[in-house]
Amino acid sequence: MAAHYLEFEKPIADLEAKIEELSLLASTAGSFDAEIDGLRKKAEQLRKKTYSNLDPWMKTMVARHPQRPHFVDYAEGLFTDFVELKGDRQFGDDQAILGGLARFRGRPVVIMGHEKGHDTQTRLTHNFGMARPEGYRKAVRLMDMAEQYGLPVLTFVDTAGAYPGLGAEERGQAEAIARSTERCLTLGVPSIATVTGEGGSGGAIAIAAAGRVLMLEHSIYSVISPEGAAGILWRDGARAKDAAMAMKITAPDLVELKIVDRIIPEPIGGAHADPQAAVTAVGDVIEEELNALSGLSPAQLRKARSDRFYAIGRAG
């Protein structure tokens, strides 16, 4: 897959284009090894410097990067024996949220997450990760099953928000989101949510109200998208950057506000630069957190989760 460069990555793109040009010339006009090595080192230094100084709007662009790992990548890279379970047993199957049974490093678990898709066809199939009511009702069904059999629940959050279409509203979108959020909060089994890209509004919280909430370094998590906030505040969606800068949507801000528990570092250049390394890093942190939660009783898990969410926004 060809590299997709973000707007602020243009200097890096220019250097890598020169590297590619010299590599092609080397096959016909002799060796350029020294020049190529020099340019590669310069590009790596520039990438490191750029990604150590991202502002919230830049992080928003990285969080939305089309080559960032999605749920299907985490399912393939971290889990074995994955069996997808479909349908909400009321209306149909929503492919914006995928989930089922799997083994995580030898341990049986229930997993679910938003799937955005990687190309035009899969994005349409998964509705760009924007779930309809049946997606959240499927999530509730999977959580019910997890509690019945004592299985930990691992969720992967990456959505701009729940789907706002007429059909979704007619089938009870708000109620479905509320029920899914409630089920997250009442689980008597360990639950860990990881924000892997965008954590947008109720569409995210519906499967993110977990005992532990993790967040990739360059992800975002917010009550509304920067574009939506700009439209409300200034009636101008073009001021999305201003909104992003003011909303405290990045991982360091959210850890400070105690909305997120832990930040998972990304490879230099973002998760899309080395997807396998990013997936492995997520798995290692989930394993640590799951081990810490596994010794707690259902009552202890519920109380700890309740205390965690009640404490958000309180002074002291």
C-alpha positions as a LaTeX table, in Angstrom:
\begin{tabular}{lrrr}
\hline
Residue & $x$ (\AA) & $y$ (\AA) & $z$ (\AA) \\
\hline
Met1 & 0.00 & 0.00 & 0.00 \\
Ala2 & 1.40 & 3.40 & $-0.98$ \\
Ala3 & 2.27 & 5.71 & 1.88 \\
His4 & $-0.33$ & 8.33 & 2.71 \\
Tyr5 & 1.23 & 11.56 & 3.98 \\
Leu6 & $-0.58$ & 14.06 & 6.16 \\
Glu7 & $-0.38$ & 17.78 & 5.50 \\
Phe8 & 2.24 & 18.42 & 8.17 \\
Glu9 & 4.33 & 15.50 & 6.89 \\
Lys10 & 5.13 & 17.17 & 3.55 \\
Pro11 & 8.84 & 17.78 & 4.38 \\
Ile12 & 9.17 & 14.08 & 5.27 \\
Ala13 & 7.37 & 13.11 & 2.06 \\
Asp14 & 9.77 & 15.26 & 0.01 \\
Leu15 & 12.81 & 13.54 & 1.55 \\
Glu16 & 11.38 & 10.08 & 1.00 \\
Ala17 & 10.56 & 10.95 & $-2.61$ \\
Lys18 & 14.22 & 11.87 & $-3.12$ \\
Ile19 & 15.27 & 8.57 & $-1.54$ \\
Glu20 & 13.02 & 6.67 & $-3.93$ \\
Glu21 & 14.32 & 8.66 & $-6.90$ \\
Leu22 & 17.95 & 7.94 & $-6.01$ \\
Ser23 & 17.15 & 4.26 & $-5.44$ \\
Leu24 & 15.73 & 4.02 & $-8.96$ \\
Leu25 & 18.72 & 5.86 & $-10.44$ \\
Ala26 & 21.11 & 3.51 & $-8.63$ \\
Ser27 & 19.93 & 0.60 & $-10.77$ \\
Thr28 & 21.11 & 2.34 & $-13.94$ \\
Ala29 & 23.58 & 5.07 & $-12.99$ \\
Gly30 & 25.72 & 3.54 & $-10.26$ \\
Ser31 & 25.67 & 3.55 & $-6.47$ \\
Phe32 & 24.16 & 6.34 & $-4.35$ \\
Asp33 & 24.37 & 4.42 & $-1.06$ \\
Ala34 & 26.01 & 7.22 & 0.91 \\
Glu35 & 23.51 & 9.83 & $-0.29$ \\
Ile36 & 20.56 & 7.52 & 0.35 \\
Asp37 & 21.75 & 6.65 & 3.86 \\
Gly38 & 22.19 & 10.35 & 4.63 \\
Leu39 & 18.69 & 11.18 & 3.44 \\
Arg40 & 17.20 & 8.27 & 5.41 \\
Lys41 & 18.83 & 9.48 & 8.61 \\
Lys42 & 17.61 & 13.01 & 7.94 \\
Ala43 & 14.05 & 11.77 & 7.27 \\
Glu44 & 14.07 & 9.70 & 10.47 \\
Gln45 & 15.31 & 12.65 & 12.53 \\
Leu46 & 12.68 & 14.91 & 10.99 \\
Arg47 & 9.93 & 12.36 & 11.65 \\
Lys48 & 11.02 & 12.00 & 15.27 \\
Lys49 & 11.12 & 15.77 & 15.78 \\
Thr50 & 7.74 & 16.27 & 14.08 \\
Tyr51 & 5.95 & 13.57 & 16.08 \\
Ser52 & 7.36 & 14.78 & 19.38 \\
Asn53 & 5.71 & 18.18 & 18.82 \\
Leu54 & 2.21 & 17.40 & 17.53 \\
Asp55 & $-0.54$ & 19.82 & 18.48 \\
Pro56 & $-4.11$ & 18.56 & 19.10 \\
Trp57 & $-5.20$ & 19.19 & 15.49 \\
Met58 & $-2.21$ & 17.27 & 14.15 \\
Lys59 & $-3.05$ & 14.41 & 16.53 \\
Thr60 & $-6.60$ & 14.48 & 15.21 \\
Met61 & $-5.26$ & 13.96 & 11.69 \\
Val62 & $-3.01$ & 11.12 & 12.88 \\
Ala63 & $-5.91$ & 9.49 & 14.76 \\
Arg64 & $-7.90$ & 9.50 & 11.51 \\
His65 & $-5.04$ & 8.24 & 9.32 \\
Pro66 & $-6.49$ & 5.70 & 6.84 \\
Gln67 & $-3.54$ & 3.32 & 7.32 \\
Arg68 & $-3.78$ & 3.26 & 11.10 \\
Pro69 & $-4.48$ & $-0.26$ & 12.51 \\
His70 & $-8.19$ & $-1.00$ & 12.86 \\
Phe71 & $-10.12$ & $-3.62$ & 14.80 \\
Val72 & $-9.53$ & $-6.33$ & 12.20 \\
Asp73 & $-5.77$ & $-5.74$ & 12.54 \\
Tyr74 & $-5.89$ & $-6.08$ & 16.33 \\
Ala75 & $-8.10$ & $-9.17$ & 16.04 \\
Glu76 & $-5.61$ & $-10.79$ & 13.68 \\
Gly77 & $-2.47$ & $-9.65$ & 15.49 \\
Leu78 & $-3.41$ & $-10.26$ & 19.13 \\
Phe79 & $-5.99$ & $-13.03$ & 19.21 \\
Thr80 & $-6.30$ & $-16.65$ & 18.19 \\
Asp81 & $-9.39$ & $-18.80$ & 17.61 \\
Phe82 & $-11.50$ & $-15.72$ & 16.90 \\
Val83 & $-15.11$ & $-16.61$ & 16.19 \\
Glu84 & $-17.20$ & $-13.65$ & 15.07 \\
Leu85 & $-20.72$ & $-13.52$ & 16.47 \\
Lys86 & $-23.24$ & $-11.56$ & 14.45 \\
Gly87 & $-26.60$ & $-9.93$ & 14.97 \\
Asp88 & $-28.52$ & $-8.31$ & 17.81 \\
Arg89 & $-31.38$ & $-10.86$ & 17.75 \\
Gln90 & $-33.82$ & $-7.99$ & 17.18 \\
Phe91 & $-33.19$ & $-6.35$ & 13.80 \\
Gly92 & $-30.01$ & $-7.43$ & 12.07 \\
Asp93 & $-26.23$ & $-7.37$ & 12.04 \\
Asp94 & $-24.35$ & $-4.10$ & 12.10 \\
Gln95 & $-20.85$ & $-4.37$ & 10.67 \\
Ala96 & $-19.62$ & $-1.09$ & 12.16 \\
Ile97 & $-19.07$ & $-3.01$ & 15.41 \\
Leu98 & $-17.48$ & $-6.44$ & 15.13 \\
Gly99 & $-17.08$ & $-8.87$ & 18.00 \\
Gly100 & $-17.00$ & $-12.42$ & 19.21 \\
Leu101 & $-15.09$ & $-15.03$ & 21.17 \\
Ala102 & $-11.31$ & $-15.36$ & 21.05 \\
Arg103 & $-8.22$ & $-16.34$ & 22.98 \\
Phe104 & $-5.84$ & $-13.64$ & 24.14 \\
Arg105 & $-2.41$ & $-15.12$ & 24.81 \\
Gly106 & $-4.05$ & $-18.36$ & 25.90 \\
Arg107 & $-6.90$ & $-16.77$ & 27.86 \\
Pro108 & $-10.54$ & $-16.94$ & 26.63 \\
Val109 & $-12.06$ & $-13.48$ & 26.18 \\
Val110 & $-14.87$ & $-11.60$ & 24.46 \\
Ile111 & $-13.63$ & $-8.91$ & 22.09 \\
Met112 & $-15.41$ & $-6.19$ & 20.15 \\
Gly113 & $-14.61$ & $-2.94$ & 18.44 \\
His114 & $-15.42$ & $-0.39$ & 15.78 \\
Glu115 & $-14.22$ & $-1.22$ & 12.29 \\
Lys116 & $-13.81$ & 1.63 & 9.79 \\
Gly117 & $-12.52$ & $-0.36$ & 6.81 \\
His118 & $-9.36$ & 0.12 & 4.76 \\
Asp119 & $-10.67$ & 0.85 & 1.26 \\
Thr120 & $-13.82$ & 2.15 & $-0.40$ \\
Gln121 & $-15.67$ & $-1.17$ & $-0.38$ \\
Thr122 & $-14.86$ & $-2.09$ & 3.24 \\
Arg123 & $-15.56$ & 1.43 & 4.44 \\
Leu124 & $-19.03$ & 1.21 & 2.96 \\
Thr125 & $-19.53$ & $-2.29$ & 4.38 \\
His126 & $-18.58$ & $-1.09$ & 7.88 \\
Asn127 & $-20.28$ & 2.29 & 7.50 \\
Phe128 & $-16.99$ & 4.07 & 8.31 \\
Gly129 & $-17.15$ & 2.70 & 11.85 \\
Met130 & $-20.37$ & 4.55 & 12.69 \\
Ala131 & $-22.67$ & 2.04 & 14.37 \\
Arg132 & $-26.44$ & 1.85 & 14.18 \\
Pro133 & $-28.62$ & 0.72 & 17.12 \\
Glu134 & $-28.24$ & $-2.95$ & 16.23 \\
Gly135 & $-24.46$ & $-2.57$ & 16.62 \\
Tyr136 & $-24.83$ & $-1.44$ & 20.22 \\
Arg137 & $-27.46$ & $-4.09$ & 20.91 \\
Lys138 & $-25.04$ & $-6.68$ & 19.56 \\
Ala139 & $-22.44$ & $-5.27$ & 21.98 \\
Val140 & $-24.89$ & $-5.73$ & 24.87 \\
Arg141 & $-25.55$ & $-9.33$ & 23.76 \\
Leu142 & $-21.82$ & $-10.05$ & 23.74 \\
Met143 & $-21.35$ & $-8.47$ & 27.18 \\
Asp144 & $-24.24$ & $-10.51$ & 28.57 \\
Met145 & $-22.58$ & $-13.65$ & 27.25 \\
Ala146 & $-19.20$ & $-12.62$ & 28.68 \\
Glu147 & $-20.68$ & $-12.22$ & 32.15 \\
Gln148 & $-22.60$ & $-15.50$ & 31.89 \\
Tyr149 & $-19.39$ & $-17.41$ & 31.23 \\
Gly150 & $-17.00$ & $-15.28$ & 33.29 \\
Leu151 & $-14.99$ & $-13.98$ & 30.34 \\
Pro152 & $-13.08$ & $-10.66$ & 30.32 \\
Val153 & $-14.31$ & $-8.05$ & 27.83 \\
Leu154 & $-11.77$ & $-6.23$ & 25.65 \\
Thr155 & $-13.03$ & $-3.39$ & 23.46 \\
Phe156 & $-11.32$ & $-1.33$ & 20.76 \\
Val157 & $-12.72$ & 2.15 & 20.18 \\
Asp158 & $-12.34$ & 3.96 & 16.85 \\
Thr159 & $-15.33$ & 5.92 & 15.61 \\
Ala160 & $-16.23$ & 9.46 & 14.67 \\
Gly161 & $-19.54$ & 8.82 & 16.45 \\
Ala162 & $-22.73$ & 6.80 & 16.20 \\
Tyr163 & $-24.52$ & 6.89 & 12.85 \\
Pro164 & $-27.00$ & 9.84 & 12.82 \\
Gly165 & $-29.24$ & 8.61 & 9.99 \\
Leu166 & $-33.02$ & 8.62 & 10.05 \\
Gly167 & $-33.34$ & 4.84 & 10.19 \\
Ala168 & $-30.96$ & 4.63 & 13.14 \\
Glu169 & $-32.93$ & 7.27 & 15.03 \\
Glu170 & $-36.22$ & 5.52 & 14.27 \\
Arg171 & $-34.84$ & 2.25 & 15.68 \\
Gly172 & $-33.79$ & 3.90 & 18.96 \\
Gln173 & $-30.19$ & 5.02 & 18.58 \\
Ala174 & $-30.04$ & 6.98 & 21.85 \\
Glu175 & $-31.65$ & 4.18 & 23.86 \\
Ala176 & $-29.30$ & 1.59 & 22.36 \\
Ile177 & $-26.24$ & 3.69 & 23.24 \\
Ala178 & $-27.53$ & 4.20 & 26.78 \\
Arg179 & $-28.18$ & 0.48 & 27.26 \\
Ser180 & $-24.72$ & $-0.42$ & 25.99 \\
Thr181 & $-23.08$ & 2.15 & 28.27 \\
Glu182 & $-25.10$ & 0.84 & 31.21 \\
Arg183 & $-24.06$ & $-2.74$ & 30.45 \\
Cys184 & $-20.40$ & $-1.74$ & 30.37 \\
Leu185 & $-20.75$ & $-0.15$ & 33.80 \\
Thr186 & $-22.53$ & $-3.13$ & 35.39 \\
Leu187 & $-20.26$ & $-5.92$ & 34.16 \\
Gly188 & $-19.01$ & $-8.31$ & 36.84 \\
Val189 & $-16.01$ & $-9.37$ & 34.76 \\
Pro190 & $-12.77$ & $-7.51$ & 33.96 \\
Ser191 & $-13.20$ & $-4.97$ & 31.17 \\
Ile192 & $-10.58$ & $-2.97$ & 29.31 \\
Ala193 & $-11.26$ & $-0.41$ & 26.59 \\
Thr194 & $-8.55$ & 0.88 & 24.27 \\
Val195 & $-9.03$ & 4.04 & 22.21 \\
Thr196 & $-7.04$ & 3.19 & 19.08 \\
Gly197 & $-8.00$ & 6.12 & 16.82 \\
Glu198 & $-11.00$ & 8.38 & 17.28 \\
Gly199 & $-13.13$ & 8.14 & 20.38 \\
Gly200 & $-16.11$ & 10.14 & 19.26 \\
Ser201 & $-19.07$ & 11.02 & 21.48 \\
Gly202 & $-21.65$ & 8.48 & 22.73 \\
Gly203 & $-20.73$ & 6.19 & 19.87 \\
Ala204 & $-17.41$ & 5.64 & 21.64 \\
Ile205 & $-18.48$ & 5.68 & 25.30 \\
Ala206 & $-21.06$ & 2.96 & 24.57 \\
Ile207 & $-18.26$ & 0.39 & 24.51 \\
Ala208 & $-15.61$ & 2.38 & 26.39 \\
Ala209 & $-17.12$ & 2.63 & 29.89 \\
Ala210 & $-14.69$ & $-0.01$ & 31.12 \\
Gly211 & $-12.80$ & $-0.76$ & 34.32 \\
Arg212 & $-9.62$ & 0.45 & 32.64 \\
Val213 & $-9.50$ & 2.88 & 29.73 \\
Leu214 & $-6.32$ & 2.93 & 27.66 \\
Met215 & $-5.43$ & 5.26 & 24.84 \\
Leu216 & $-2.87$ & 5.19 & 22.08 \\
Glu217 & $-0.47$ & 8.13 & 22.19 \\
His218 & $-1.81$ & 9.91 & 19.09 \\
Ser219 & $-5.49$ & 9.04 & 19.48 \\
Ile220 & $-8.25$ & 11.48 & 20.43 \\
Tyr221 & $-11.28$ & 11.08 & 22.71 \\
Ser222 & $-13.99$ & 13.72 & 22.88 \\
Val223 & $-17.67$ & 14.43 & 23.49 \\
Ile224 & $-18.00$ & 15.78 & 19.94 \\
Ser225 & $-15.76$ & 16.03 & 16.89 \\
Pro226 & $-13.73$ & 19.23 & 16.47 \\
Glu227 & $-15.78$ & 19.99 & 13.34 \\
Gly228 & $-19.03$ & 19.57 & 15.27 \\
Ala229 & $-17.81$ & 21.74 & 18.14 \\
Ala230 & $-16.72$ & 24.46 & 15.71 \\
Gly231 & $-20.12$ & 24.36 & 14.04 \\
Ile232 & $-21.87$ & 24.84 & 17.38 \\
Leu233 & $-19.51$ & 27.43 & 18.89 \\
Trp234 & $-18.75$ & 29.56 & 15.87 \\
Arg235 & $-21.19$ & 28.28 & 13.21 \\
Asp236 & $-18.13$ & 27.55 & 11.13 \\
Gly237 & $-16.85$ & 24.01 & 10.70 \\
Ala238 & $-13.69$ & 25.39 & 9.12 \\
Arg239 & $-12.58$ & 26.41 & 12.61 \\
Ala240 & $-12.17$ & 22.76 & 13.61 \\
Lys241 & $-8.49$ & 23.34 & 14.39 \\
Asp242 & $-9.40$ & 26.06 & 16.89 \\
Ala243 & $-11.88$ & 23.72 & 18.53 \\
Ala244 & $-9.37$ & 20.87 & 18.72 \\
Met245 & $-6.84$ & 23.16 & 20.40 \\
Ala246 & $-9.38$ & 24.13 & 23.08 \\
Met247 & $-11.18$ & 20.84 & 23.76 \\
Lys248 & $-8.49$ & 18.81 & 25.59 \\
Ile249 & $-8.96$ & 15.74 & 23.42 \\
Thr250 & $-5.43$ & 14.31 & 23.50 \\
Ala251 & $-4.14$ & 11.47 & 25.66 \\
Pro252 & $-1.99$ & 13.60 & 28.06 \\
Asp253 & $-4.93$ & 15.95 & 28.71 \\
Leu254 & $-7.31$ & 13.07 & 29.35 \\
Val255 & $-4.95$ & 11.27 & 31.70 \\
Glu256 & $-4.58$ & 14.51 & 33.67 \\
Leu257 & $-8.38$ & 14.78 & 33.83 \\
Lys258 & $-8.56$ & 11.10 & 34.95 \\
Ile259 & $-10.80$ & 10.19 & 32.04 \\
Val260 & $-8.14$ & 7.85 & 30.66 \\
Asp261 & $-5.96$ & 5.62 & 32.84 \\
Arg262 & $-2.90$ & 4.96 & 30.70 \\
Ile263 & $-1.21$ & 6.04 & 27.47 \\
Ile264 & 0.25 & 3.43 & 25.11 \\
Pro265 & 3.29 & 4.81 & 23.23 \\
Glu266 & 3.21 & 4.60 & 19.44 \\
Pro267 & 6.11 & 3.94 & 17.05 \\
Ile268 & 7.90 & 7.03 & 15.76 \\
Gly269 & 5.72 & 8.36 & 12.96 \\
Gly270 & 2.50 & 7.03 & 14.50 \\
Ala271 & 0.82 & 3.62 & 14.59 \\
His272 & 0.42 & 3.68 & 10.81 \\
Ala273 & 4.21 & 3.84 & 10.37 \\
Asp274 & 4.67 & 0.41 & 12.01 \\
Pro275 & 1.27 & $-1.24$ & 12.53 \\
Gln276 & 2.66 & $-4.51$ & 13.86 \\
Ala277 & 4.72 & $-2.76$ & 16.53 \\
Ala278 & 1.67 & $-0.71$ & 17.54 \\
Val279 & $-0.54$ & $-3.81$ & 17.77 \\
Thr280 & 2.05 & $-5.63$ & 19.89 \\
Ala281 & 2.44 & $-2.64$ & 22.23 \\
Val282 & $-1.32$ & $-2.55$ & 22.74 \\
Gly283 & $-1.37$ & $-6.25$ & 23.50 \\
Asp284 & 1.42 & $-5.98$ & 26.07 \\
Val285 & $-0.37$ & $-3.23$ & 28.00 \\
Ile286 & $-3.73$ & $-5.01$ & 27.85 \\
Glu287 & $-2.08$ & $-8.13$ & 29.27 \\
Glu288 & $-0.63$ & $-6.15$ & 32.20 \\
Glu289 & $-3.97$ & $-4.51$ & 32.97 \\
Leu290 & $-5.89$ & $-7.76$ & 32.62 \\
Asn291 & $-3.56$ & $-9.51$ & 35.04 \\
Ala292 & $-4.15$ & $-6.72$ & 37.56 \\
Leu293 & $-7.95$ & $-7.01$ & 37.27 \\
Ser294 & $-8.21$ & $-10.79$ & 37.16 \\
Gly295 & $-7.94$ & $-11.31$ & 40.92 \\
Leu296 & $-10.92$ & $-9.08$ & 41.75 \\
Ser297 & $-14.41$ & $-10.38$ & 42.56 \\
Pro298 & $-17.46$ & $-9.24$ & 40.55 \\
Ala299 & $-18.47$ & $-6.92$ & 43.41 \\
Gln300 & $-14.98$ & $-5.42$ & 43.57 \\
Leu301 & $-14.89$ & $-4.90$ & 39.81 \\
Arg302 & $-18.25$ & $-3.13$ & 39.81 \\
Lys303 & $-17.32$ & $-0.91$ & 42.75 \\
Ala304 & $-13.95$ & 0.04 & 41.27 \\
Arg305 & $-15.56$ & 0.88 & 37.94 \\
Ser306 & $-18.32$ & 2.88 & 39.63 \\
Asp307 & $-15.82$ & 4.80 & 41.77 \\
Arg308 & $-13.69$ & 5.51 & 38.71 \\
Phe309 & $-16.49$ & 7.12 & 36.71 \\
Tyr310 & $-18.09$ & 8.95 & 39.64 \\
Ala311 & $-14.72$ & 10.58 & 40.37 \\
Ile312 & $-14.45$ & 12.17 & 36.93 \\
Gly313 & $-14.97$ & 15.93 & 37.18 \\
Arg314 & $-14.87$ & 16.04 & 40.98 \\
Ala315 & $-12.38$ & 18.25 & 42.76 \\
Gly316 & $-9.85$ & 16.78 & 45.13 \\
\hline
\end{tabular}
